[in-house]
Amino acid sequence: MDKITEIRIEEILDEENNLKYYWIYYYQNDEIRIIGKSSVKPQCFRQVARYLK
């Protein structure tokens, strides 16, 4: 099974080009994997699922 240790959203303020965007990425098995770049702030939420036997 893969080990995802961290998910990050970074707000980038590019003052030189007057841009604001967000980088979304995660750490999987000690490697950075980029999900994407967004001009809209992503909404974060947590969901817990419990499975019964």
C-alpha distance matrix in Angstrom:
0.0 3.8 6.5 9.6 12.4 15.4 17.0 20.6 23.7 26.6 30.1 32.0 35.8 37.4 41.0 42.3 41.4 41.6 38.1 35.5 31.9 28.4 25.4 22.0 18.9 15.7 14.0 10.5 9.7 13.5 14.7 16.7 16.1 19.3 19.3 23.1 26.6 28.6 32.2 31.6 30.0 26.7 26.7 24.0 23.2 20.9 20.1 18.9 18.1 18.6 18.2 20.7 20.6
3.8 0.0 3.8 6.4 9.5 12.2 13.8 17.2 20.3 23.1 26.7 28.4 32.2 33.7 37.3 38.6 37.8 38.1 34.6 32.1 28.5 25.0 21.8 18.6 15.3 12.1 10.3 6.8 6.5 10.2 11.1 12.9 12.5 15.7 16.0 19.8 23.2 25.4 29.1 28.6 27.0 23.9 24.3 21.7 21.4 19.5 19.3 18.7 18.6 19.8 20.0 22.9 23.3
6.5 3.8 0.0 3.8 6.1 9.3 11.6 15.0 18.5 21.1 24.8 26.7 30.5 32.2 35.7 37.1 36.7 36.8 33.4 30.7 27.3 23.7 20.6 17.4 14.2 10.5 8.2 5.5 5.3 8.2 10.1 11.8 12.2 15.4 16.0 19.7 22.7 24.8 28.3 27.8 25.7 22.8 23.1 20.2 19.9 18.0 18.3 17.7 18.3 19.5 20.4 23.3 24.1
9.6 6.4 3.8 0.0 3.8 5.9 7.8 11.3 14.7 17.5 21.1 23.2 26.9 28.8 32.3 33.9 33.3 33.3 29.9 27.1 23.7 20.0 17.1 13.9 10.8 7.1 5.6 4.4 6.5 8.3 9.3 9.8 9.9 12.6 13.0 16.5 19.4 21.3 24.7 24.1 21.9 19.1 19.4 16.6 16.8 15.2 16.1 16.2 17.4 19.3 20.6 23.9 25.2
12.4 9.5 6.1 3.8 0.0 3.8 7.2 10.2 14.0 16.4 20.1 22.3 25.9 28.0 31.3 33.1 33.0 32.7 29.5 26.6 23.6 19.8 17.1 14.2 11.3 7.6 5.7 6.4 7.8 8.0 9.9 10.3 11.5 14.0 14.7 17.9 20.2 22.0 25.1 24.4 21.9 19.3 19.6 16.5 16.8 15.2 16.7 16.9 18.6 20.4 22.2 25.4 26.9
15.4 12.2 9.3 5.9 3.8 0.0 3.8 6.5 10.3 12.7 16.3 18.7 22.3 24.6 27.8 29.8 29.6 29.2 26.0 23.0 20.0 16.3 13.8 11.1 8.6 5.5 5.3 7.8 10.2 9.7 10.5 9.5 10.5 12.0 12.6 15.3 17.2 18.7 21.7 21.0 18.3 16.0 16.5 13.6 14.5 13.7 15.9 16.8 19.1 21.4 23.6 26.9 28.9
17.0 13.8 11.6 7.8 7.2 3.8 0.0 3.8 7.1 10.1 13.6 16.2 19.8 22.1 25.4 27.5 26.9 26.4 23.0 19.9 16.8 13.0 10.8 7.7 6.0 4.2 6.6 9.2 12.4 12.1 11.8 9.6 9.6 9.9 9.8 12.1 13.8 15.1 18.1 17.3 14.7 12.3 13.1 10.6 12.1 12.1 14.6 16.3 18.7 21.5 23.8 27.4 29.5
20.6 17.2 15.0 11.3 10.2 6.5 3.8 0.0 3.8 6.4 9.9 12.5 16.1 18.5 21.7 23.9 23.5 22.9 19.6 16.5 13.6 9.9 8.0 5.8 5.5 5.9 8.6 11.9 15.1 13.9 13.1 10.2 10.4 9.7 9.9 11.1 11.8 13.0 15.6 15.0 12.3 10.8 12.2 10.4 12.9 13.9 16.8 19.0 21.7 24.7 27.2 30.8 33.1
23.7 20.3 18.5 14.7 14.0 10.3 7.1 3.8 0.0 3.8 6.7 9.6 13.1 15.7 18.8 21.2 20.6 19.6 16.3 13.0 10.1 6.4 5.6 4.6 6.7 8.7 11.9 15.1 18.4 17.3 16.0 12.6 12.2 10.3 9.9 9.8 9.4 9.9 12.0 11.4 8.8 8.0 10.1 9.4 12.7 14.6 17.8 20.5 23.2 26.5 29.1 32.8 35.3
26.6 23.1 21.1 17.5 16.4 12.7 10.1 6.4 3.8 0.0 3.8 6.2 9.7 12.4 15.4 17.8 17.6 16.7 13.7 10.6 8.4 5.4 5.2 6.6 8.6 11.1 13.7 17.2 20.3 18.6 17.1 13.6 13.7 11.5 11.9 11.0 9.6 10.2 11.6 11.8 9.6 10.2 12.7 12.6 16.0 18.1 21.4 24.1 27.0 30.2 32.8 36.5 39.0
30.1 26.7 24.8 21.1 20.1 16.3 13.6 9.9 6.7 3.8 0.0 3.8 6.6 9.8 12.5 15.3 14.9 13.5 10.6 7.3 6.0 4.6 6.7 9.1 11.8 14.7 17.5 20.9 24.0 22.3 20.6 17.0 16.9 14.3 14.2 12.4 9.9 9.5 9.7 10.0 8.2 10.2 12.9 13.7 17.4 20.0 23.3 26.4 29.3 32.7 35.4 39.0 41.7
32.0 28.4 26.7 23.2 22.3 18.7 16.2 12.5 9.6 6.2 3.8 0.0 3.8 6.2 9.3 11.7 11.5 10.6 8.0 5.7 5.3 5.7 7.3 10.8 13.2 16.4 18.9 22.3 25.3 23.3 21.2 17.6 17.6 14.7 15.2 12.9 9.9 10.1 9.8 11.5 10.8 13.1 16.2 17.3 21.0 23.6 26.8 29.8 32.6 36.0 38.6 42.2 44.8
35.8 32.2 30.5 26.9 25.9 22.3 19.8 16.1 13.1 9.7 6.6 3.8 0.0 3.8 5.9 8.9 9.1 7.6 6.1 4.7 6.8 8.8 11.0 14.4 17.0 20.2 22.7 26.1 29.0 26.9 24.8 21.2 21.3 18.3 18.8 16.1 12.8 12.4 11.0 12.8 12.6 15.5 18.5 19.9 23.6 26.5 29.8 32.9 35.8 39.2 41.9 45.6 48.2
37.4 33.7 32.2 28.8 28.0 24.6 22.1 18.5 15.7 12.4 9.8 6.2 3.8 0.0 3.8 5.5 5.7 5.6 4.9 6.1 8.3 10.8 12.4 16.2 18.5 21.9 24.2 27.4 30.2 28.0 25.6 22.1 22.1 19.0 19.7 16.8 13.4 13.5 12.1 14.8 15.2 18.1 21.3 23.0 26.7 29.5 32.7 35.8 38.5 42.0 44.5 48.2 50.7
41.0 37.3 35.7 32.3 31.3 27.8 25.4 21.7 18.8 15.4 12.5 9.3 5.9 3.8 0.0 3.8 5.5 4.7 6.5 8.3 11.3 14.1 16.0 19.7 22.2 25.4 27.7 31.0 33.7 31.4 29.1 25.6 25.8 22.7 23.5 20.5 17.0 16.8 14.8 17.2 17.7 20.9 23.9 25.7 29.4 32.3 35.6 38.8 41.6 45.1 47.7 51.4 54.0
42.3 38.6 37.1 33.9 33.1 29.8 27.5 23.9 21.2 17.8 15.3 11.7 8.9 5.5 3.8 0.0 3.8 5.7 7.9 10.7 13.3 16.2 17.6 21.4 23.6 26.9 29.0 32.2 34.8 32.4 29.8 26.4 26.6 23.5 24.5 21.5 18.1 18.3 16.5 19.4 20.4 23.4 26.6 28.5 32.2 35.1 38.2 41.4 44.1 47.5 50.0 53.7 56.2
41.4 37.8 36.7 33.3 33.0 29.6 26.9 23.5 20.6 17.6 14.9 11.5 9.1 5.7 5.5 3.8 0.0 3.8 5.5 9.1 11.5 14.9 16.5 20.2 22.7 26.3 28.7 31.7 34.5 32.4 29.7 26.1 25.7 22.4 22.9 19.5 16.1 16.0 13.9 17.1 18.7 21.7 25.1 27.2 31.0 34.0 37.0 40.2 42.7 46.3 48.6 52.4 54.9
41.6 38.1 36.8 33.3 32.7 29.2 26.4 22.9 19.6 16.7 13.5 10.6 7.6 5.6 4.7 5.7 3.8 0.0 3.8 7.0 10.3 13.9 16.3 19.9 22.7 26.3 29.0 32.1 35.1 33.1 30.6 26.9 26.4 23.0 23.1 19.8 16.0 15.1 12.5 15.1 16.5 19.9 23.0 25.3 29.1 32.3 35.3 38.7 41.4 45.0 47.5 51.2 53.9
38.1 34.6 33.4 29.9 29.5 26.0 23.0 19.6 16.3 13.7 10.6 8.0 6.1 4.9 6.5 7.9 5.5 3.8 0.0 3.8 6.6 10.3 12.8 16.3 19.3 22.9 25.8 28.8 31.9 30.2 27.6 23.8 23.1 19.6 19.5 16.1 12.3 11.3 8.8 11.7 13.2 16.4 19.7 22.0 25.8 28.9 31.9 35.3 37.8 41.4 43.9 47.6 50.2
35.5 32.1 30.7 27.1 26.6 23.0 19.9 16.5 13.0 10.6 7.3 5.7 4.7 6.1 8.3 10.7 9.1 7.0 3.8 0.0 3.8 7.2 10.3 13.5 16.8 20.3 23.3 26.4 29.7 28.0 25.7 21.9 21.2 17.8 17.4 14.2 10.6 9.1 6.8 8.9 9.7 13.0 16.1 18.4 22.1 25.3 28.3 31.7 34.4 38.0 40.5 44.2 46.9
31.9 28.5 27.3 23.7 23.6 20.0 16.8 13.6 10.1 8.4 6.0 5.3 6.8 8.3 11.3 13.3 11.5 10.3 6.6 3.8 0.0 3.8 6.9 10.0 13.3 16.9 20.1 23.0 26.4 25.1 22.6 18.8 17.8 14.3 13.6 10.5 6.9 5.6 4.6 6.9 7.7 10.2 13.7 15.8 19.5 22.6 25.4 28.8 31.3 34.9 37.3 41.0 43.6
28.4 25.0 23.7 20.0 19.8 16.3 13.0 9.9 6.4 5.4 4.6 5.7 8.8 10.8 14.1 16.2 14.9 13.9 10.3 7.2 3.8 0.0 3.8 6.4 9.9 13.3 16.6 19.5 23.0 21.7 19.5 15.8 14.7 11.5 10.7 8.3 5.6 5.1 6.3 7.3 6.6 8.0 11.5 12.9 16.6 19.3 22.2 25.4 27.9 31.5 33.9 37.6 40.1
25.4 21.8 20.6 17.1 17.1 13.8 10.8 8.0 5.6 5.2 6.7 7.3 11.0 12.4 16.0 17.6 16.5 16.3 12.8 10.3 6.9 3.8 0.0 3.8 6.5 10.2 13.3 16.1 19.5 18.2 15.8 12.0 11.0 7.9 7.9 6.1 4.7 6.6 9.2 10.4 9.6 9.7 13.1 13.6 17.1 19.2 22.0 24.8 27.1 30.5 32.7 36.4 38.7
22.0 18.6 17.4 13.9 14.2 11.1 7.7 5.8 4.6 6.6 9.1 10.8 14.4 16.2 19.7 21.4 20.2 19.9 16.3 13.5 10.0 6.4 3.8 0.0 3.8 7.2 10.8 13.3 16.9 16.3 14.1 10.5 9.0 6.3 5.4 5.4 6.2 7.9 11.1 11.3 10.0 8.6 11.4 11.3 14.4 16.1 18.6 21.3 23.5 26.8 28.9 32.7 34.9
18.9 15.3 14.2 10.8 11.3 8.6 6.0 5.5 6.7 8.6 11.8 13.2 17.0 18.5 22.2 23.6 22.7 22.7 19.3 16.8 13.3 9.9 6.5 3.8 0.0 3.8 7.2 9.7 13.2 12.5 10.4 6.9 5.6 4.3 5.0 7.0 9.0 11.4 14.8 15.1 13.6 11.9 14.2 13.2 15.7 16.6 18.9 21.0 23.0 26.0 27.9 31.6 33.5
15.7 12.1 10.5 7.1 7.6 5.5 4.2 5.9 8.7 11.1 14.7 16.4 20.2 21.9 25.4 26.9 26.3 26.3 22.9 20.3 16.9 13.3 10.2 7.2 3.8 0.0 3.8 6.4 9.9 9.6 8.2 5.8 5.4 6.6 7.4 10.3 12.7 14.9 18.3 18.3 16.4 14.2 15.7 13.9 15.6 15.7 17.6 19.2 21.0 23.7 25.5 29.1 30.9
14.0 10.3 8.2 5.6 5.7 5.3 6.6 8.6 11.9 13.7 17.5 18.9 22.7 24.2 27.7 29.0 28.7 29.0 25.8 23.3 20.1 16.6 13.3 10.8 7.2 3.8 0.0 3.8 6.6 5.8 5.4 4.6 6.1 8.8 10.6 13.6 16.0 18.5 21.9 21.9 20.0 17.9 19.2 17.0 18.3 17.8 19.5 20.5 22.1 24.4 26.0 29.3 30.8
10.5 6.8 5.5 4.4 6.4 7.8 9.2 11.9 15.1 17.2 20.9 22.3 26.1 27.4 31.0 32.2 31.7 32.1 28.8 26.4 23.0 19.5 16.1 13.3 9.7 6.4 3.8 0.0 3.8 5.4 5.3 6.4 6.8 10.3 11.7 15.2 18.1 20.7 24.3 24.3 22.6 20.1 21.2 19.0 19.8 18.8 19.8 20.3 21.3 23.3 24.4 27.6 28.7
9.7 6.5 5.3 6.5 7.8 10.2 12.4 15.1 18.4 20.3 24.0 25.3 29.0 30.2 33.7 34.8 34.5 35.1 31.9 29.7 26.4 23.0 19.5 16.9 13.2 9.9 6.6 3.8 0.0 3.8 5.6 8.5 9.8 13.5 15.3 18.7 21.6 24.4 27.9 28.0 26.3 23.8 24.9 22.4 23.0 21.6 22.5 22.5 23.2 24.7 25.5 28.5 29.1
13.5 10.2 8.2 8.3 8.0 9.7 12.1 13.9 17.3 18.6 22.3 23.3 26.9 28.0 31.4 32.4 32.4 33.1 30.2 28.0 25.1 21.7 18.2 16.3 12.5 9.6 5.8 5.4 3.8 0.0 3.8 6.9 9.6 13.0 15.5 18.5 20.9 23.8 27.1 27.5 25.7 23.7 25.0 22.7 23.7 22.7 24.1 24.3 25.6 27.3 28.4 31.5 32.3
14.7 11.1 10.1 9.3 9.9 10.5 11.8 13.1 16.0 17.1 20.6 21.2 24.8 25.6 29.1 29.8 29.7 30.6 27.6 25.7 22.6 19.5 15.8 14.1 10.4 8.2 5.4 5.3 5.6 3.8 0.0 3.8 6.4 9.9 12.7 15.5 18.0 21.2 24.6 25.4 23.9 22.1 23.9 22.1 23.5 23.0 24.5 25.3 26.5 28.5 29.6 32.9 33.8
16.7 12.9 11.8 9.8 10.3 9.5 9.6 10.2 12.6 13.6 17.0 17.6 21.2 22.1 25.6 26.4 26.1 26.9 23.8 21.9 18.8 15.8 12.0 10.5 6.9 5.8 4.6 6.4 8.5 6.9 3.8 0.0 3.8 6.5 9.6 12.0 14.4 17.5 20.8 21.7 20.4 18.8 20.9 19.4 21.3 21.4 23.2 24.5 26.0 28.5 29.9 33.3 34.7
16.1 12.5 12.2 9.9 11.5 10.5 9.6 10.4 12.2 13.7 16.9 17.6 21.3 22.1 25.8 26.6 25.7 26.4 23.1 21.2 17.8 14.7 11.0 9.0 5.6 5.4 6.1 6.8 9.8 9.6 6.4 3.8 0.0 3.8 6.4 9.3 12.3 15.4 19.0 19.8 18.9 17.0 19.3 18.1 20.0 20.3 21.8 23.4 24.6 27.3 28.5 32.1 33.4
19.3 15.7 15.4 12.6 14.0 12.0 9.9 9.7 10.3 11.5 14.3 14.7 18.3 19.0 22.7 23.5 22.4 23.0 19.6 17.8 14.3 11.5 7.9 6.3 4.3 6.6 8.8 10.3 13.5 13.0 9.9 6.5 3.8 0.0 3.8 5.7 8.5 11.8 15.3 16.5 16.0 14.4 17.2 16.7 19.2 20.1 21.9 24.0 25.5 28.5 29.9 33.6 35.2
19.3 16.0 16.0 13.0 14.7 12.6 9.8 9.9 9.9 11.9 14.2 15.2 18.8 19.7 23.5 24.5 22.9 23.1 19.5 17.4 13.6 10.7 7.9 5.4 5.0 7.4 10.6 11.7 15.3 15.5 12.7 9.6 6.4 3.8 0.0 3.8 7.3 9.9 13.6 14.2 13.9 11.8 14.4 14.3 16.7 17.9 19.4 21.8 23.1 26.4 27.8 31.6 33.4
23.1 19.8 19.7 16.5 17.9 15.3 12.1 11.1 9.8 11.0 12.4 12.9 16.1 16.8 20.5 21.5 19.5 19.8 16.1 14.2 10.5 8.3 6.1 5.4 7.0 10.3 13.6 15.2 18.7 18.5 15.5 12.0 9.3 5.7 3.8 0.0 3.8 6.7 10.3 11.6 12.0 10.9 14.1 14.9 17.8 19.6 21.5 24.3 25.8 29.2 30.8 34.6 36.6
26.6 23.2 22.7 19.4 20.2 17.2 13.8 11.8 9.4 9.6 9.9 9.9 12.8 13.4 17.0 18.1 16.1 16.0 12.3 10.6 6.9 5.6 4.7 6.2 9.0 12.7 16.0 18.1 21.6 20.9 18.0 14.4 12.3 8.5 7.3 3.8 0.0 3.8 7.0 9.1 9.9 10.0 13.7 15.1 18.5 20.9 23.1 26.2 28.0 31.6 33.4 37.2 39.4
28.6 25.4 24.8 21.3 22.0 18.7 15.1 13.0 9.9 10.2 9.5 10.1 12.4 13.5 16.8 18.3 16.0 15.1 11.3 9.1 5.6 5.1 6.6 7.9 11.4 14.9 18.5 20.7 24.4 23.8 21.2 17.5 15.4 11.8 9.9 6.7 3.8 0.0 3.8 5.3 7.0 7.7 11.4 13.6 17.1 20.0 22.3 25.6 27.6 31.3 33.4 37.1 39.6
32.2 29.1 28.3 24.7 25.1 21.7 18.1 15.6 12.0 11.6 9.7 9.8 11.0 12.1 14.8 16.5 13.9 12.5 8.8 6.8 4.6 6.3 9.2 11.1 14.8 18.3 21.9 24.3 27.9 27.1 24.6 20.8 19.0 15.3 13.6 10.3 7.0 3.8 0.0 3.8 6.7 9.0 12.4 15.2 18.8 22.0 24.5 28.0 30.2 33.9 36.2 39.9 42.5
31.6 28.6 27.8 24.1 24.4 21.0 17.3 15.0 11.4 11.8 10.0 11.5 12.8 14.8 17.2 19.4 17.1 15.1 11.7 8.9 6.9 7.3 10.4 11.3 15.1 18.3 21.9 24.3 28.0 27.5 25.4 21.7 19.8 16.5 14.2 11.6 9.1 5.3 3.8 0.0 3.8 6.2 9.1 12.3 15.7 19.2 21.6 25.3 27.6 31.3 33.7 37.4 40.2
30.0 27.0 25.7 21.9 21.9 18.3 14.7 12.3 8.8 9.6 8.2 10.8 12.6 15.2 17.7 20.4 18.7 16.5 13.2 9.7 7.7 6.6 9.6 10.0 13.6 16.4 20.0 22.6 26.3 25.7 23.9 20.4 18.9 16.0 13.9 12.0 9.9 7.0 6.7 3.8 0.0 3.8 6.5 9.3 12.9 16.3 19.1 22.7 25.4 29.0 31.7 35.3 38.2
26.7 23.9 22.8 19.1 19.3 16.0 12.3 10.8 8.0 10.2 10.2 13.1 15.5 18.1 20.9 23.4 21.7 19.9 16.4 13.0 10.2 8.0 9.7 8.6 11.9 14.2 17.9 20.1 23.8 23.7 22.1 18.8 17.0 14.4 11.8 10.9 10.0 7.7 9.0 6.2 3.8 0.0 3.8 6.3 9.8 13.1 15.7 19.3 21.7 25.4 28.0 31.6 34.5
26.7 24.3 23.1 19.4 19.6 16.5 13.1 12.2 10.1 12.7 12.9 16.2 18.5 21.3 23.9 26.6 25.1 23.0 19.7 16.1 13.7 11.5 13.1 11.4 14.2 15.7 19.2 21.2 24.9 25.0 23.9 20.9 19.3 17.2 14.4 14.1 13.7 11.4 12.4 9.1 6.5 3.8 0.0 3.8 6.7 10.4 13.0 16.7 19.3 23.0 25.7 29.3 32.3
24.0 21.7 20.2 16.6 16.5 13.6 10.6 10.4 9.4 12.6 13.7 17.3 19.9 23.0 25.7 28.5 27.2 25.3 22.0 18.4 15.8 12.9 13.6 11.3 13.2 13.9 17.0 19.0 22.4 22.7 22.1 19.4 18.1 16.7 14.3 14.9 15.1 13.6 15.2 12.3 9.3 6.3 3.8 0.0 3.8 7.1 10.1 13.6 16.6 20.1 23.0 26.6 29.6
23.2 21.4 19.9 16.8 16.8 14.5 12.1 12.9 12.7 16.0 17.4 21.0 23.6 26.7 29.4 32.2 31.0 29.1 25.8 22.1 19.5 16.6 17.1 14.4 15.7 15.6 18.3 19.8 23.0 23.7 23.5 21.3 20.0 19.2 16.7 17.8 18.5 17.1 18.8 15.7 12.9 9.8 6.7 3.8 0.0 3.8 6.7 10.2 13.3 16.8 19.9 23.3 26.5
20.9 19.5 18.0 15.2 15.2 13.7 12.1 13.9 14.6 18.1 20.0 23.6 26.5 29.5 32.3 35.1 34.0 32.3 28.9 25.3 22.6 19.3 19.2 16.1 16.6 15.7 17.8 18.8 21.6 22.7 23.0 21.4 20.3 20.1 17.9 19.6 20.9 20.0 22.0 19.2 16.3 13.1 10.4 7.1 3.8 0.0 3.8 6.7 10.1 13.4 16.6 20.0 23.2
20.1 19.3 18.3 16.1 16.7 15.9 14.6 16.8 17.8 21.4 23.3 26.8 29.8 32.7 35.6 38.2 37.0 35.3 31.9 28.3 25.4 22.2 22.0 18.6 18.9 17.6 19.5 19.8 22.5 24.1 24.5 23.2 21.8 21.9 19.4 21.5 23.1 22.3 24.5 21.6 19.1 15.7 13.0 10.1 6.7 3.8 0.0 3.8 6.6 10.1 13.2 16.6 19.8
18.9 18.7 17.7 16.2 16.9 16.8 16.3 19.0 20.5 24.1 26.4 29.8 32.9 35.8 38.8 41.4 40.2 38.7 35.3 31.7 28.8 25.4 24.8 21.3 21.0 19.2 20.5 20.3 22.5 24.3 25.3 24.5 23.4 24.0 21.8 24.3 26.2 25.6 28.0 25.3 22.7 19.3 16.7 13.6 10.2 6.7 3.8 0.0 3.8 6.7 10.1 13.3 16.5
18.1 18.6 18.3 17.4 18.6 19.1 18.7 21.7 23.2 27.0 29.3 32.6 35.8 38.5 41.6 44.1 42.7 41.4 37.8 34.4 31.3 27.9 27.1 23.5 23.0 21.0 22.1 21.3 23.2 25.6 26.5 26.0 24.6 25.5 23.1 25.8 28.0 27.6 30.2 27.6 25.4 21.7 19.3 16.6 13.3 10.1 6.6 3.8 0.0 3.8 6.6 10.0 13.2
18.6 19.8 19.5 19.3 20.4 21.4 21.5 24.7 26.5 30.2 32.7 36.0 39.2 42.0 45.1 47.5 46.3 45.0 41.4 38.0 34.9 31.5 30.5 26.8 26.0 23.7 24.4 23.3 24.7 27.3 28.5 28.5 27.3 28.5 26.4 29.2 31.6 31.3 33.9 31.3 29.0 25.4 23.0 20.1 16.8 13.4 10.1 6.7 3.8 0.0 3.8 6.6 10.0
18.2 20.0 20.4 20.6 22.2 23.6 23.8 27.2 29.1 32.8 35.4 38.6 41.9 44.5 47.7 50.0 48.6 47.5 43.9 40.5 37.3 33.9 32.7 28.9 27.9 25.5 26.0 24.4 25.5 28.4 29.6 29.9 28.5 29.9 27.8 30.8 33.4 33.4 36.2 33.7 31.7 28.0 25.7 23.0 19.9 16.6 13.2 10.1 6.6 3.8 0.0 3.8 6.7
20.7 22.9 23.3 23.9 25.4 26.9 27.4 30.8 32.8 36.5 39.0 42.2 45.6 48.2 51.4 53.7 52.4 51.2 47.6 44.2 41.0 37.6 36.4 32.7 31.6 29.1 29.3 27.6 28.5 31.5 32.9 33.3 32.1 33.6 31.6 34.6 37.2 37.1 39.9 37.4 35.3 31.6 29.3 26.6 23.3 20.0 16.6 13.3 10.0 6.6 3.8 0.0 3.8
20.6 23.3 24.1 25.2 26.9 28.9 29.5 33.1 35.3 39.0 41.7 44.8 48.2 50.7 54.0 56.2 54.9 53.9 50.2 46.9 43.6 40.1 38.7 34.9 33.5 30.9 30.8 28.7 29.1 32.3 33.8 34.7 33.4 35.2 33.4 36.6 39.4 39.6 42.5 40.2 38.2 34.5 32.3 29.6 26.5 23.2 19.8 16.5 13.2 10.0 6.7 3.8 0.0
